[in-house]
Amino acid sequence: QAQLVESGGDLVQPGGSLRLSCAVPGKFFPSYTMGWYRQAPGKQRESVASISSGGSTTKYTDSVKGRFTISRDNNNHTMSLQMNNLKPEDTAVYYCNKAPQPFNYWGQGTQVTVSS
């Protein structure tokens, strides 16, 4: 199974920005629609954004539209999530995975905490 390695999470003040990265070694990566997911304490994991295999189509959950931007680099097998104007409700562990149907395994995730 392919590894899913997320990084870039941190503690940031409201209104701040972060850029998350996801490394997915393996030849399958360019073939799949990929996505970012997040899980806040006490809540179910939810889809945040997705990007088609070629990168031409992106989708976002309503709460992050206009603030988050998903991108991918198929040559380097990486995916990113640029997060601007962060809000306390964005606090969660963020994961990358295939979309819309994720693999049956997950990486360790990366913690994003938005707090003053």
C-alpha positions in Angstrom: 0.0 0.0 0.0 1.1 3.5 -0.7 2.3 5.7 2.1 0.4 8.9 2.9 2.7 11.4 4.7 1.2 14.8 5.7 3.2 17.7 7.1 3.1 21.4 7.7 0.6 21.7 10.5 1.3 24.2 13.3 -0.2 26.6 15.9 -1.4 29.8 14.1 -3.4 32.8 15.2 -6.8 33.5 13.6 -6.3 35.2 10.3 -3.0 33.5 9.7 -1.9 31.1 7.0 -0.4 27.7 6.7 0.6 25.4 3.8 0.1 21.7 4.2 2.0 19.1 2.2 1.2 15.5 1.3 3.8 13.1 -0.1 2.5 10.0 -1.8 5.3 7.8 -3.2 4.2 5.3 -5.8 3.3 5.2 -9.4 -0.5 5.3 -8.8 -0.6 8.9 -7.5 -1.0 10.7 -10.9 -4.0 8.5 -11.7 -6.2 9.3 -8.8 -8.4 12.2 -7.7 -6.9 13.2 -4.3 -8.3 15.1 -1.4 -7.7 16.7 1.9 -9.7 15.7 4.9 -9.9 16.9 8.5 -11.1 15.6 11.8 -11.8 18.0 14.7 -12.0 16.8 18.3 -15.2 14.9 18.9 -16.3 15.1 15.3 -16.3 12.8 12.3 -13.7 13.2 9.6 -14.8 15.4 6.8 -13.7 16.1 3.3 -12.2 19.6 2.9 -11.1 19.7 -0.7 -10.3 17.5 -3.7 -8.4 17.8 -7.0 -8.7 15.7 -10.1 -5.9 13.6 -11.4 -4.7 16.2 -13.8 -5.3 19.1 -11.5 -7.9 20.8 -13.6 -10.9 20.3 -11.4 -11.0 21.3 -7.7 -13.8 21.2 -5.2 -14.1 22.6 -1.7 -16.5 22.3 1.2 -18.4 25.5 1.7 -16.7 26.5 4.9 -13.3 26.8 3.2 -14.2 28.2 -0.2 -12.3 31.4 -0.9 -9.8 30.7 1.8 -8.2 27.3 0.9 -6.5 26.3 -2.3 -5.6 22.7 -3.2 -2.9 21.9 -5.7 -0.8 19.0 -6.8 2.5 18.2 -8.5 2.3 14.8 -10.3 6.0 14.8 -11.2 7.0 15.0 -7.5 4.0 13.0 -6.2 3.0 15.7 -3.8 -0.2 17.6 -3.0 -0.6 20.8 -1.1 -3.3 22.8 0.7 -2.7 26.5 1.1 -4.9 27.8 3.9 -5.4 31.5 4.4 -7.5 33.5 6.8 -7.6 30.6 9.2 -10.4 30.5 11.8 -10.6 28.7 15.1 -13.1 26.3 13.6 -10.4 25.1 11.2 -8.6 23.5 14.1 -8.3 19.8 13.3 -6.0 17.0 12.3 -5.6 17.2 8.5 -5.1 14.1 6.3 -4.6 13.4 2.6 -6.1 10.5 0.8 -7.7 9.4 -2.4 -11.1 11.0 -3.2 -14.0 10.7 -3.1 -13.5 7.2 -1.8 -10.4 7.1 0.4 -8.1 4.1 0.8 -8.9 2.0 3.8 -5.8 3.3 5.5 -4.7 6.7 6.6 -1.4 8.5 7.3 -0.6 10.0 10.7 -2.1 13.4 9.8 -0.8 16.9 10.7 -2.3 19.0 13.5 -3.5 22.5 12.7 -4.5 24.6 15.7 -5.9 28.1 15.2 -5.9 30.0 18.4 -4.9 33.3 19.9 
